[in-house]
Amino acid sequence: MLLLPLLALAAAWSHGQVLLKQSQVSTTKRQTKTAWIECKAEGISDFRSAYIHWYRHIPPKAPERILYIGSAQPAYDDSSYRNKFGSSKKDTDVCTLTVRDVDSSDEGLTHTGNMLLLPVLLASSLWSRGDTQAVPVQSPALRRQVKGSSVSMECQMRTNNVVHWYKQLPGEPPKRILYMSGQSPVFDDSSDEIRFEVWKPSSDPLYVLRIKYLTLSDSGTYYCAYWFTKGRKRLPGRRARYYYKVFGSGTKLIVSDKESSPPVNSEILQKKHKDQTIYVCLIEKFYPEVIQVTWADEQGEIKEDVVKGDPWQRSGEDDYSVSSWLTVKEENKGKKYECKYQHEAISGSVVTQDSSKPPPQENCTTYPGNGTVFNRDHLTHRTAYLVYIVLLLKSSMYYLIVLFFIYRMWAPTKHQGKKA
């Protein structure tokens, strides 16, 4: 079964009073089947001649154009898309995108068992034809700020240009905040002038957006973009320039009312399995959830036989925890391995125990940095032994109580027999 949630982008990017609407919030198709997504245009007098462009957005990448269609056959940005995608117009206001032979190559985010999850954001727009240009590079890719503070993000372009800044919320179309021509920003909403600033600090094509007095509603993904213009083509009754809007890589902003906090505990759990040793690096109770975990030995970073889990939260808690696994072969069991983590609040590391040495008498050994290496087998056996002792004592107590009640019942009967 193929689950294909298509986040409908009702293109609020408008040309005058033009509005493009996509009614399908999601569509589910089995593998090898075909999916259709419709876009209804409003306010276009000559719909058959108008250029409709289809874009795909797979976070955290920039929106990517698939094709555009005018009065003739669709034109593709990549020739490999011809067998996969198609487009056509019907009636006087509907444009359809066809996705053929849906399979795992359309993956957007994650696999879940035998079900394939494909979040894909499709945008239709009246931006006219253009050629692929350099994508603006935005930094940082992710920022988390506390409510009430300020944040800045950069957009590095190849050449100086008129730069547009957009904000996008999940499941919604990007909404333009402003554009900057020269040194004077022009805002789509005048109320944004109080908190949003944009400037170009030097002659280099570097543009900076700053947001002051952050609120929780400022969370979202911010894109810088520019119009690429090339060539001219004569259309019936007019001359048109080719336009193509190129989006940046994006900066995701998360605004929280809680300040960042470092991990409370970091430890390595050790488990032997056949001819391998598995180390689990557990890092607990940190905030926010963004953290980088790596493994290293004497030669440097280890990239093979490493699995990193996703951060998780315990029920009712705001803090996060994460774990990473390292599998070591038998011939390398005597080496020392280090689990390193980088968090915005702190950076630290935990070192493994030398497994070639006999296990310590205690069930755990504490290392600097609040790290602990556990011998899981020893801990399990000791726990089982303690549970056995408790159950034995509990049974003995029940036995004594039963004997006491039997004695109380037997004593009066014996006393009455003696009187008789």
C-alpha positions in Angstrom: 0.0 0.0 0.0 1.3 3.4 -0.9 0.3 6.4 1.2 0.7 9.6 -0.7 -0.3 12.7 1.3 -0.1 15.6 -1.1 -0.2 18.8 0.9 -2.3 21.0 -1.4 -0.7 24.3 -2.2 -3.5 26.6 -3.1 -1.3 29.1 -4.8 -2.0 32.3 -3.0 0.9 33.6 -5.2 -1.4 35.5 -7.4 -1.1 37.6 -10.6 -3.6 40.4 -10.0 -6.9 38.7 -9.0 -5.7 35.3 -10.2 -6.0 32.4 -7.6 -5.1 28.8 -8.0 -6.9 26.3 -5.8 -6.2 22.6 -5.1 -9.1 20.8 -3.4 -7.3 17.5 -2.7 -5.6 17.6 0.7 -4.4 14.0 0.2 -4.7 11.0 -2.1 -3.9 7.3 -1.4 -2.8 5.0 -4.2 -1.4 1.5 -4.4 2.0 0.9 -5.9 2.1 0.9 -9.8 -1.2 2.9 -9.8 -1.7 6.4 -11.1 -2.6 9.5 -9.1 -4.3 12.7 -10.4 -4.1 16.1 -8.7 -6.3 18.9 -10.0 -5.8 22.7 -9.8 -8.6 25.1 -10.4 -7.8 28.6 -11.7 -9.8 31.7 -10.9 -9.5 35.0 -12.6 -7.7 33.9 -15.8 -9.4 35.2 -18.9 -7.4 33.1 -21.4 -6.9 29.9 -19.4 -5.9 27.8 -22.5 -2.9 30.0 -23.3 -1.8 30.7 -19.7 1.3 28.9 -18.4 0.6 26.7 -15.4 3.7 25.4 -13.5 3.8 22.5 -11.1 6.3 22.4 -8.3 7.2 19.6 -5.8 8.4 20.4 -2.3 10.1 17.7 -0.2 11.3 19.4 3.1 13.9 20.4 3.8 14.8 21.0 0.2 13.8 24.0 -1.8 10.6 23.7 -4.0 11.5 22.1 -7.3 9.6 22.6 -10.6 8.5 19.5 -12.4 6.9 20.9 -15.5 4.9 23.7 -17.0 2.1 23.6 -19.5 0.6 26.3 -21.8 -1.6 25.8 -24.9 0.5 22.8 -26.1 2.1 19.8 -24.6 3.8 20.1 -21.2 7.5 21.0 -21.0 9.7 19.2 -18.4 12.6 20.6 -16.4 14.2 17.1 -16.5 13.6 14.7 -19.4 13.5 11.8 -17.0 10.1 13.2 -15.7 8.4 12.5 -19.0 7.4 8.9 -18.2 6.6 9.8 -14.6 4.5 13.0 -14.8 2.0 14.4 -17.1 -0.3 17.4 -17.3 -3.3 18.5 -19.2 -6.1 21.2 -19.2 -9.8 20.6 -19.2 -12.9 22.8 -19.4 -12.0 26.5 -18.9 -10.3 26.5 -15.5 -8.9 23.1 -14.5 -5.3 21.9 -14.9 -4.5 18.3 -13.9 -1.1 16.8 -12.9 -0.7 13.0 -13.4 1.7 10.9 -11.4 2.1 7.5 -13.1 3.3 4.2 -11.8 3.6 5.3 -8.2 6.4 3.4 -6.4 9.2 3.8 -3.9 11.2 6.1 -6.1 8.6 8.8 -5.1 9.6 8.6 -1.5 9.5 11.9 0.4 10.3 11.2 4.0 10.1 7.8 5.7 9.2 4.1 5.4 6.9 2.7 8.0 6.8 -1.1 7.9 5.3 -2.1 4.5 3.7 1.2 4.0 5.5 4.0 2.2 4.9 7.6 3.4 5.4 10.3 0.9 4.8 13.8 2.0 5.0 15.8 -1.2 4.0 19.5 -1.6 2.9 20.5 -5.0 2.6 24.1 -6.1 0.9 25.3 -9.2 1.7 28.8 -10.4 1.4 31.3 -13.2 5.2 31.8 -13.2 6.2 31.5 -16.9 8.8 29.4 -18.4 12.5 29.6 -17.4 15.7 27.7 -17.1 17.1 26.1 -14.0 19.3 28.5 -12.0 21.4 28.4 -8.9 19.4 27.9 -5.7 20.2 30.5 -3.1 21.9 29.1 -0.1 20.3 30.0 3.3 21.9 29.7 6.7 21.4 28.4 9.2 19.2 25.5 8.1 17.5 25.5 11.6 17.2 28.0 14.3 15.4 27.6 17.6 14.8 30.8 19.7 13.0 31.7 22.9 9.9 33.8 22.7 10.6 37.5 22.9 14.2 37.3 21.5 15.4 38.1 18.0 16.7 36.0 15.1 18.7 36.6 11.9 19.0 34.4 8.8 21.1 34.9 5.7 20.5 34.3 2.0 23.6 33.9 -0.2 23.0 34.5 -3.9 25.3 34.3 -6.9 24.5 37.8 -8.1 22.7 40.9 -6.8 19.0 40.7 -7.4 15.6 41.7 -6.1 15.1 39.3 -3.2 11.7 38.1 -1.9 11.2 36.6 1.5 8.4 34.0 2.1 7.1 32.2 5.2 5.6 28.8 5.0 3.6 26.8 7.6 3.1 23.0 7.3 0.3 22.3 4.9 -0.1 25.9 3.7 1.3 27.8 0.7 4.3 30.0 1.2 3.2 33.6 2.0 5.4 36.5 1.0 6.4 38.8 3.7 8.4 41.4 1.7 10.7 42.0 -1.2 13.8 44.1 -1.3 14.7 46.3 -4.3 17.9 48.2 -3.6 18.0 49.2 0.0 14.3 49.7 0.6 12.1 46.8 1.6 8.5 46.7 0.4 6.1 44.8 2.8 3.0 42.9 1.7 1.5 43.7 5.2 2.4 47.1 6.7 2.0 45.6 10.2 5.2 43.5 9.6 7.3 46.6 9.3 7.6 46.8 13.1 9.2 43.4 13.6 10.8 42.5 10.3 14.0 44.0 9.0 16.0 43.2 5.9 19.3 44.5 4.7 22.4 43.9 2.5 25.5 44.3 4.6 28.1 44.6 1.8 28.5 44.7 -1.9 28.4 40.9 -2.0 25.1 39.3 -2.9 24.3 38.4 0.7 20.9 39.3 2.2 19.8 39.2 5.8 16.4 38.9 7.3 15.9 39.8 11.0 12.8 39.2 13.1 12.4 41.0 16.4 10.2 40.3 19.5 9.6 36.7 18.4 6.2 35.1 19.1 5.2 31.4 18.9 3.3 32.2 15.7 6.6 33.1 14.0 7.6 29.4 13.8 7.8 28.2 10.2 10.1 27.8 7.3 11.5 31.0 5.7 12.5 31.1 2.1 14.3 33.7 0.1 13.6 33.7 -3.7 14.2 35.7 -6.8 12.8 35.9 -10.3 15.0 34.6 -13.1 14.2 36.2 -16.4 15.4 35.0 -19.8 14.5 35.6 -23.4 11.4 36.8 -25.1 8.7 35.0 -27.1 5.9 36.4 -29.2 2.5 35.3 -28.1 -0.8 36.1 -29.8 -1.3 39.9 -29.4 1.6 40.4 -27.0 5.3 39.9 -26.2 6.1 37.9 -23.1 9.3 37.5 -21.0 10.1 34.1 -19.6 10.0 34.2 -15.8 11.0 31.6 -13.3 11.0 32.0 -9.5 13.9 30.2 -7.8 13.6 29.4 -4.1 16.4 29.2 -1.5 17.2 26.1 0.6 15.1 27.5 3.5 15.6 28.2 7.2 13.4 26.5 9.7 12.6 28.6 12.7 11.1 27.1 15.9 10.0 29.6 18.6 9.5 28.2 22.1 8.7 29.6 25.5 11.2 27.3 27.1 14.9 27.9 27.2 17.4 25.2 26.0 18.7 22.8 28.6 21.7 20.4 28.4 21.4 16.6 28.8 20.9 15.5 32.4 22.5 12.1 31.8 24.6 10.4 29.2 25.6 6.8 29.3 26.7 3.8 27.3 24.9 0.4 27.6 26.9 -2.6 26.5 25.6 -6.0 25.3 27.4 -9.0 23.9 25.7 -10.9 21.1 27.4 -13.9 19.6 30.6 -12.6 18.0 29.6 -8.9 18.3 29.4 -6.3 21.0 26.6 -3.7 20.8 27.1 -0.3 22.4 24.1 1.9 23.0 24.7 5.6 23.7 21.8 7.0 25.6 21.5 10.7 26.1 18.6 11.8 28.3 16.5 14.9 29.2 17.7 17.7 26.9 15.8 20.5 25.1 15.3 21.3 22.3 15.4 18.0 20.4 18.0 19.1 17.8 21.2 17.1 18.7 24.1 15.6 16.8 25.5 12.2 17.9 28.6 10.6 16.5 30.9 7.7 17.3 34.7 7.8 17.2 37.8 5.7 17.9 41.5 6.4 17.9 41.4 6.8 14.1 38.6 9.3 14.0 34.8 9.3 13.3 33.1 6.0 12.7 30.4 6.0 10.1 29.8 2.3 9.4 27.7 0.0 11.7 26.2 3.0 13.4 22.4 3.6 13.8 21.0 6.8 15.2 17.4 6.8 16.6 15.0 9.8 16.5 14.6 11.9 19.6 11.6 10.9 21.8 9.7 12.4 24.7 8.3 10.6 27.7 4.6 11.1 28.3 3.9 14.4 30.0 7.5 15.7 29.7 8.9 18.5 27.5 12.5 17.1 27.5 13.8 14.8 24.8 16.1 11.7 24.8 18.0 10.0 22.0 20.0 6.9 21.5 22.6 5.7 19.0 23.9 2.2 18.4 27.4 1.0 17.5 28.0 -2.6 16.5 31.6 -3.8 17.0 33.1 -7.1 15.7 34.8 -9.5 18.0 38.3 -8.7 16.8 37.8 -5.0 17.8 36.3 -5.6 21.2 39.5 -4.3 23.0 39.3 -0.9 21.4 38.0 2.2 23.2 35.1 4.0 21.6 33.7 7.4 22.3 30.1 8.7 21.8 30.2 12.4 21.2 27.2 14.7 21.2 26.7 18.3 20.2 23.7 20.3 21.5 23.1 24.0 21.5 23.4 24.0 25.3 26.5 21.9 25.6 28.9 19.5 23.9 30.1 16.3 25.6 31.2 12.7 25.2 31.0 9.3 26.9 33.8 6.6 26.7 33.1 2.9 26.5 34.6 0.4 29.0 37.4 -1.8 27.8 35.5 -5.1 27.2 38.8 -7.1 27.1 39.1 -6.6 30.9 37.1 -8.6 33.5 33.9 -6.8 34.5 34.0 -4.8 37.7 32.5 -6.1 40.9 29.9 -3.3 41.0 27.2 -3.4 38.4 28.2 0.0 37.0 31.2 2.2 36.7 30.9 6.0 36.5 33.1 8.0 34.2 33.7 11.8 33.9 30.9 13.7 32.1 28.1 12.0 34.0 28.5 8.9 31.8 27.9 5.3 32.9 28.8 2.0 31.3 26.5 -0.9 32.4 27.2 -4.6 32.2 23.7 -5.6 31.3 24.1 -9.4 31.9 25.5 -8.8 35.4 22.7 -6.3 36.2 20.0 -8.7 34.9 21.3 -11.6 37.0 21.6 -9.5 40.1 18.1 -8.2 39.7 16.7 -11.7 39.2 18.5 -12.9 42.4 17.0 -10.0 44.4 13.5 -10.7 43.1 13.9 -14.3 44.0 15.0 -13.4 47.6 12.0 -11.0 47.9 9.5 -13.7 46.7 11.0 -16.2 49.1 10.7 -13.9 52.1 7.1 -13.0 51.0 6.2 -16.8 50.9 7.8 -17.3 54.3 5.7 -14.4 55.7 2.5 -16.0 54.3 3.5 -19.3 55.8 4.0 -17.8 59.3 0.7 -16.0 59.1 -1.2 -19.1 58.1 0.5 -21.0 61.0 -0.5 -18.3 63.4 -4.2 -18.5 62.5 -4.2 -22.3 62.6 -2.8 -22.1 66.1 -5.4 -19.6 67.2 -8.2 -21.8 65.9 -6.7 -25.0 67.5 -5.8 -23.5 70.9 -9.4 -22.8 72.2 -10.6 -26.3 71.1 -7.8 -28.0 73.0 -8.5 -25.9 76.1 -12.3 -26.8 76.1 -11.4 -30.5 75.8 -9.3 -30.4 78.9 -12.2 -28.8 80.9 -14.5 -31.6 79.8 
